[in-house]
């Protein structure tokens, strides 16, 4: 019984392969097979980036809409109104450019999935027109059971403003400024208070964010579980050590009085640099002293630190486990080609 299905068609370039030779799930036999997945609860769609609006993909769209999903991940969705988008062919033989409302199409998708609890738009660039459409039309009745959302801050703002009781937010990499912050801060207080898990991935060089990190944390003051990933693309000579950012995160957590766990992940192109992931035991102990409710801390090395009970005679933190470092591991999962 298949309950989770991931489709990865990214390797197919339909501009070069004739349609009748394209071994895609969009072919009639593939569509029939997809429609038979009656017990599917979770779906991830890679490499089909225009199915939600493209007129020729109506059957594919209907098949997805008829599913009863609890989780849906759409890594890439083409928004033709993104000015620099080059994902569609141009020229005299190219099909006419779609001029519809992508925000309305996204809303139709959500309305067709009343059981949806988790929704992820992981690498989609949304235009201002689409974002405005979502902000103006999205309603809590469109996403009645939604608990978890993964998207860029501006898209998250549109969903939070609709008023759902989201419990988990994953804010993807984006450039922060006062405008982006204001969009989130204007969301209903009740919606922001419901968030308990808060993940955010940030640029090492985002000056606005690092200057206002406490404000960004305070958007969701009832958070119990915090995860911060720092994306560092500096040169080997300019690389900043993880502890620099760990300390910034630690000093900004005072706005989260209910915090129980924190994870700080550091993504760097130079993981072999000696000590680059090191955060000393003293920094871990100091963080625990500052936030008594903390139960676990995961440092940039992936070490999970726990703490003895308050009545224990041992008052020092202790490593109780280790989590894999995804940023390093994905680069080594395939053998080198000679």
C-alpha positions in Angstrom: 0.0 0.0 0.0 1.7 3.2 -1.2 1.2 6.1 1.1 4.1 8.4 0.0 5.1 9.0 -3.6 7.9 11.1 -4.9 8.0 11.9 -8.6 11.3 13.2 -10.0 11.1 14.1 -13.7 13.7 16.9 -13.5 16.0 15.0 -15.8 13.6 15.2 -18.7 14.1 18.1 -21.0 10.8 18.2 -23.0 12.2 20.9 -25.4 14.6 18.3 -26.9 12.8 15.0 -26.5 9.7 14.6 -28.8 6.5 14.3 -26.8 5.7 10.8 -28.1 9.1 9.6 -26.8 9.0 11.4 -23.5 8.8 8.7 -20.7 6.8 11.0 -18.5 4.2 10.3 -15.9 2.1 12.7 -18.0 1.7 10.0 -20.7 -1.7 8.3 -20.6 -0.4 5.0 -19.1 1.4 7.0 -16.4 -1.7 9.0 -15.7 -3.7 5.9 -15.2 -1.2 4.4 -12.8 -1.1 7.6 -10.8 -4.9 7.7 -10.5 -4.8 4.2 -9.0 -2.9 5.4 -5.9 -6.1 5.5 -3.7 -4.3 5.4 -0.4 -1.7 8.1 -1.2 -1.3 10.5 1.7 2.0 12.3 0.8 3.1 13.5 -2.7 6.3 15.3 -3.8 6.4 16.6 -7.4 9.9 17.2 -8.9 10.4 18.4 -12.5 6.8 19.1 -13.5 6.8 22.8 -12.9 3.7 24.1 -14.9 1.1 21.4 -14.1 -1.0 23.7 -11.9 -1.8 26.2 -14.6 -0.8 24.8 -18.0 -3.9 24.2 -20.1 -2.5 21.0 -21.7 -1.9 19.5 -18.2 -5.6 19.5 -17.3 -5.8 15.7 -16.9 -2.7 15.7 -14.7 -4.2 18.5 -12.6 -7.5 16.7 -12.2 -5.7 13.5 -11.0 -3.8 15.5 -8.3 -6.9 17.4 -7.3 -8.8 14.1 -6.8 -6.2 12.8 -4.3 -6.8 13.1 -0.6 -3.4 14.3 0.6 -2.2 15.1 4.1 1.2 16.3 2.7 2.1 18.0 -0.6 5.5 19.2 -1.6 6.0 21.2 -4.8 9.7 22.0 -5.1 9.5 24.0 -8.3 6.5 25.8 -9.8 6.9 28.1 -12.8 5.5 31.6 -12.3 5.5 33.1 -15.8 5.2 36.6 -14.3 8.6 36.3 -12.7 10.4 38.7 -15.1 13.7 36.9 -15.3 12.2 33.5 -15.7 13.7 31.6 -18.7 12.0 28.3 -18.1 9.7 28.5 -21.1 10.7 28.5 -24.8 10.3 31.7 -26.8 10.0 32.3 -30.5 7.5 32.1 -33.4 6.8 28.5 -32.7 6.4 28.8 -28.9 3.0 28.4 -27.4 1.3 31.7 -26.2 2.3 32.8 -22.8 -0.2 31.9 -20.1 -1.7 35.1 -18.6 -3.9 33.7 -15.8 -3.8 34.1 -12.1 -1.4 31.7 -10.5 -2.5 32.7 -7.0 -6.1 31.6 -7.9 -4.8 28.3 -9.2 -2.8 27.6 -6.0 -6.0 28.4 -4.1 -8.0 25.9 -6.2 -5.4 23.3 -5.4 -5.6 23.9 -1.7 -9.4 23.9 -1.8 -9.3 20.5 -3.4 -7.2 19.2 -0.5 -9.3 19.8 2.7 -7.2 17.2 4.6 -3.9 18.8 3.9 -1.7 19.2 7.0 1.7 19.9 5.5 2.4 22.1 2.4 5.8 22.9 1.0 6.9 25.3 -1.8 10.6 24.7 -1.5 12.2 26.3 -4.5 9.5 28.3 -6.1 10.0 32.0 -7.0 6.7 33.8 -6.7 5.9 37.0 -8.5 4.4 40.1 -6.9 1.2 39.5 -8.8 0.8 36.0 -7.5 1.7 37.1 -4.0 -0.9 39.9 -4.1 -3.5 37.4 -5.3 -2.8 35.1 -2.4 -2.8 37.9 0.1 -6.2 39.2 -1.2 -8.0 35.9 -1.6 -6.6 33.1 0.6 -9.0 32.2 3.4 -8.7 30.0 6.4 -11.5 27.8 4.9 -9.1 27.0 2.0 -6.6 25.4 4.5 -8.7 24.2 7.4 -6.3 21.5 8.7 -3.0 23.0 7.6 -0.4 22.7 10.5 3.0 22.9 8.7 4.2 25.3 6.0 7.6 25.5 4.2 8.1 28.5 1.9 9.8 31.9 1.6 8.9 34.5 4.2 6.6 36.5 1.8 4.6 33.4 0.9 4.5 32.4 4.6 3.1 35.8 5.4 0.2 35.3 3.0 -0.7 32.0 4.7 -0.3 33.2 8.2 -2.5 36.2 7.5 -5.2 33.9 6.3 -5.6 32.9 9.9 -4.9 29.1 10.1 -3.6 27.7 13.3 -0.2 26.7 11.9 2.1 24.8 14.4 5.2 24.6 12.3 6.9 27.1 10.0 10.0 26.6 7.9 11.1 29.9 6.4 13.4 29.4 3.4 16.4 31.4 2.2 15.5 35.0 1.3 16.8 38.5 1.6 15.2 40.2 4.6 14.2 43.8 5.0 11.7 45.9 6.8 9.0 45.3 4.2 9.3 41.5 4.5 9.3 41.7 8.3 6.2 44.0 8.3 4.2 41.5 6.2 4.7 38.9 8.8 4.2 41.2 11.8 0.9 42.3 10.4 -0.5 38.8 10.5 -3.2 38.1 13.2 -1.7 37.7 16.7 -3.6 34.5 17.3 -2.1 32.9 14.2 1.4 33.9 15.2 0.9 32.7 18.7 0.0 29.2 17.5 3.5 28.5 16.0 5.5 26.1 18.2 8.2 25.0 15.7 10.1 27.6 13.9 12.9 26.9 11.3 14.7 29.6 9.4 17.5 29.5 6.8 19.5 32.7 6.4 22.3 34.2 4.5 25.5 34.8 6.4 25.7 38.3 4.8 22.1 39.4 5.5 22.9 42.6 7.5 19.3 43.5 8.1 18.5 40.1 9.5 21.5 39.8 11.8 20.8 43.3 13.1 17.1 42.5 13.8 17.3 38.7 14.6 15.5 39.1 17.9 12.6 40.9 16.2 12.4 38.1 13.6 12.3 35.5 16.4 9.7 37.5 18.3 7.3 37.2 15.4 6.3 33.9 16.9 6.8 34.3 20.7 5.3 30.9 21.7 8.0 28.9 19.8 9.3 25.9 21.8 11.6 24.4 19.1 13.9 26.7 17.1 16.2 25.8 14.2 18.5 28.2 12.4 20.6 27.3 9.4 23.3 29.7 8.3 24.3 29.6 4.6 27.9 30.8 4.3 29.4 31.2 0.8 32.5 33.1 1.8 35.9 32.4 0.3 38.4 30.2 2.2 40.2 33.3 3.4 37.1 35.1 4.6 35.2 32.2 6.2 33.6 33.0 9.5 33.5 30.3 12.1 30.2 28.8 13.2 30.5 30.0 16.8 30.2 33.6 15.5 26.7 32.9 14.4 25.9 30.5 17.3 26.5 33.4 19.7 24.3 35.7 17.7 21.4 33.2 17.8 21.9 32.6 21.5 21.9 36.3 22.3 18.6 36.8 20.4 16.6 34.0 22.0 15.5 36.0 25.0 12.2 36.8 23.2 11.3 33.1 23.3 10.4 32.4 26.9 9.0 28.9 26.2 12.1 27.7 24.2 12.8 24.0 24.9 15.2 23.0 22.0 17.5 24.9 19.6 19.4 23.7 16.6 22.1 25.8 14.9 23.2 24.4 11.6 26.1 25.9 9.6 26.5 25.4 5.8 29.9 26.1 4.4 31.9 25.3 1.3 35.0 24.7 3.5 34.0 22.1 6.1 37.6 20.8 6.3 38.7 24.1 8.0 40.0 23.2 11.4 37.6 24.1 14.2 35.0 25.7 11.8 32.1 23.9 13.5 33.4 24.1 17.0 31.2 25.5 19.8 32.7 25.0 23.3 31.1 23.4 26.2 31.1 26.7 28.1 29.0 28.3 25.4 26.5 25.4 25.7 26.4 25.7 29.5 25.9 29.4 29.3 23.0 29.0 26.9 21.3 26.6 29.2 21.8 29.0 32.2 20.2 31.8 30.2 17.2 29.6 29.2 16.2 27.2 32.0 13.5 25.4 30.0 16.0 24.2 27.4 16.1 20.5 27.1 18.4 20.0 24.1 20.8 22.0 22.1 22.2 20.8 18.7 25.4 22.6 17.8 26.8 23.2 14.3 28.8 19.9 14.6 25.5 18.0 14.8 26.1 17.1 18.5 22.9 16.9 20.6 23.5 18.2 24.1 21.3 17.3 27.0 21.1 18.4 30.6 20.8 16.6 33.9 17.8 17.1 36.1 17.8 20.1 38.3 18.3 17.9 41.4 21.2 16.1 39.9 24.6 16.4 41.5 26.1 16.6 38.0 25.6 20.1 36.7 27.4 19.9 33.3 25.8 19.4 29.9 26.5 16.1 28.1 26.5 15.0 24.5 23.7 12.4 24.2 23.7 11.9 20.4 24.8 13.1 17.1 22.8 14.1 14.0 24.2 13.8 10.4 25.3 17.1 8.8 23.2 17.2 5.7 25.2 20.0 4.1 28.3 17.8 4.1 26.8 14.4 3.4 24.9 15.3 0.2 28.2 16.2 -1.5 29.6 12.7 -0.8 26.7 10.4 -1.6 28.0 9.6 -5.1 31.4 8.3 -6.2 33.8 10.6 -7.9 34.0 10.4 -11.7 37.5 10.0 -13.1 
